Amino acid sequence: MNIERIFKKNKDVNCGFLWHHRCDAPFRFLSIIELWFPFQNNITFACNPKSRLQNKLALIFKINNSMAEGTILIIDDEEKLRSLLARILRLEGYAISEAATANQALRSLEKEEAEVILCDVKLPDANGVKLITQIKQKHPAAEMILLTAYGNIPDGVQAIKNGAFDYIIKGDDNDKIIPLVSRAFEKVQLQKRIYQLEQKIGKRYSFENILGSSAQIRHSISLAKKVSATDATVLLTGETGTGKEVFAQAIHYNSKRAQQNFVAVNCSSFSKELLESEIFGHKAGAFTGAIKDKKGLMEEADKGTLFLDEIGEMPLELQAKLLRVLEAKEFIKVGDTKTLKVDVRIIAATNKDLENEVKENRFREDLFYRLNVFAIELPSLNERKEDIPALTEFFMQTFAAKVGKNITRAEAGVLKLLQQHNWKGNIRELKNVIERACILVDGNELTVESLPLELQAVNNKQSSLSDFSLENVEKRHIQRVLNYTKGNKTETARLLNIGLTTLYRKIEEYGIKISGE
């Protein structure tokens, strides 16, 4: 066959050509192509031997207007075949590293990462199928394609189980190498994008994004950081709107389960029957309307975290099933008889006093102790009013961008009123107030007039205390005990027989001055 004559006749090269010769001919063939096509960097070559014997090769070429990018490691002890494959892939735009043995390949990977690895099954010092596991342990993001002259089904199955991207036979499948490599790189890029997205999610739910510098919130954050590294069950307590779900998400995304699902359910949002179905799932026919099997949130959260908000509202009958999950890591779907195993971390939250609920027989005592492994009490906004300016700034920037306004600051009177207000709804209430103000304001700053009327009319409570009022008596008594303990709040709370967070709230509420601060 006169290759030169074929090229002269087809200089536009809109189709591919197939040519067979002895194994040393392809290198002369490449030289001929280079002579006739000075734009050779846009030509793709694919090795296509039609015989299982490696003494015959075929080459297909095509015009390729887009150049690929990425690094490939080729592991093969046959130098000519390895060099040919390397040259083909370099013309595709890939950076190529070569290795003749498994040891050379491992040393090469230590110096430079490869995104895709082409590996022969039979190497002088290793089996390619087993080598996958070794490489994947240190380089999990790399995709491996195995090449073999004599394929068999057991090796192919084991290769895929070990994590190979594909397993192809030399001679029959070599024309698939370039598109296969392209798909492998697509998977690598997809994994990178997923990793970047996970990193963004991790940053979004990091502890550093929980605003506040008060001693109370920093203490809660410190506890949450410590427990996030474990698998311990967590009970978050505090008033409504204090950010319990934010803490639950931060604990999950800073734990070893961060790559798995975080599933949240509000136990007060469903009736008993619906809540049981939502959490544990059901079998078809379990009740009217159950036309097909349903996977519950417990299964969805397997290997991850299940956040049970308002756990104090869970019916007693369901509390027994939840207790079984915590004790034995197993449960039964509604209408089923089969026990399902599950590996899930439970984070529960409540604004109720569960100890009191236990005394009133509205909450199981055994479940309470199972949930109360690691309790974190979140302070109310009234207990951390020094954090209001930072929270206001954050919400102002967020909602200003949302409504398309350039609001850069708040009047001094605004912050004063916000810090004087009694926040029964806590951070959630503050968030709603700032959102409303951003909608109403016309200029570039939040004004007193943009606040709700109840905030504008607020009075400083301590200035109106009567000498004989109960509040004034309480204030003076707390002041005396603080003076007695020389400002030691922990000792003061113990002597007063109240919680430390309650003492902080009273100090803030009454404007009590502590000597030395």
HELIX and SHEET records of a PDB file:
HELIX    1   1 ILE A    3  LYS A    9  1                                   7    
HELIX    2   2 ALA A   25  TRP A   36  1                                  12    
HELIX    3   3 GLN A   40  ASN A   42  5                                   3    
HELIX    4   4 GLU A   79  LEU A   91  1                                  13    
HELIX    5   5 ALA A  102  LYS A  111  1                                  10    
HELIX    6   6 GLY A  128  LYS A  138  1                                  11    
HELIX    7   7 ILE A  153  ASN A  162  1                                  10    
HELIX    8   8 ASN A  174  LYS A  176  5                                   3    
HELIX    9   9 ILE A  177  ARG A  204  1                                  28    
HELIX   10  10 PHE A  207  ASN A  209  5                                   3    
HELIX   11  11 ALA A  215  SER A  228  1                                  14    
HELIX   12  12 LYS A  244  TYR A  253  1                                  10    
HELIX   13  13 LYS A  272  PHE A  280  1                                   9    
HELIX   14  14 LEU A  297  GLU A  300  1                                   4    
HELIX   15  15 ILE A  311  GLU A  313  5                                   3    
HELIX   16  16 LEU A  316  ALA A  328  1                                  13    
HELIX   17  17 LEU A  354  LYS A  359  1                                   6    
HELIX   18  18 GLU A  365  LEU A  371  1                                   7    
HELIX   19  19 LEU A  381  GLU A  383  5                                   3    
HELIX   20  20 LYS A  385  ASP A  387  5                                   3    
HELIX   21  21 ILE A  388  VAL A  403  1                                  16    
HELIX   22  22 ALA A  412  GLN A  420  1                                   9    
HELIX   23  23 ASN A  426  LEU A  440  1                                  15    
HELIX   24  24 VAL A  448  SER A  450  5                                   3    
HELIX   25  25 LEU A  453  GLN A  456  1                                   4    
HELIX   26  26 LYS A  461  SER A  464  5                                   4    
HELIX   27  27 LEU A  470  TYR A  484  1                                  15    
HELIX   28  28 LYS A  489  LEU A  496  1                                   8    
HELIX   29  29 LEU A  500  TYR A  510  1                                  11    
SHEET    1   A 3 HIS A  20  ARG A  22  0                                        
SHEET    2   A 3 LYS A  56  ILE A  63 -1                                        
SHEET    3   A 3 ILE A  43  CYS A  47 -1                                        
SHEET    1   B 5 ALA A  95  ALA A  99  0                                        
SHEET    2   B 5 THR A  71  ILE A  75  1                                        
SHEET    3   B 5 VAL A 116  ASP A 120  1                                        
SHEET    4   B 5 GLU A 143  THR A 148  1                                        
SHEET    5   B 5 ASP A 166  ILE A 169  1                                        
SHEET    1   C 2 LYS A 122  LEU A 123  0                                        
SHEET    2   C 2 ALA A 126  ASN A 127 -1                                        
SHEET    1   D 5 PHE A 262  ASN A 266  0                                        
SHEET    2   D 5 THR A 305  ASP A 309  1                                        
SHEET    3   D 5 ARG A 345  THR A 350  1                                        
SHEET    4   D 5 VAL A 234  THR A 237  1                                        
SHEET    5   D 5 PHE A 374  GLU A 377  1                                        
SHEET    1   E 2 GLU A 330  ILE A 332  0                                        
SHEET    2   E 2 THR A 339  LYS A 341 -1                                        
SHEET    1   F 2 ARG A 409  ALA A 410  0                                        
SHEET    2   F 2 GLU A 445  LEU A 446  1                                        
END                                                                             
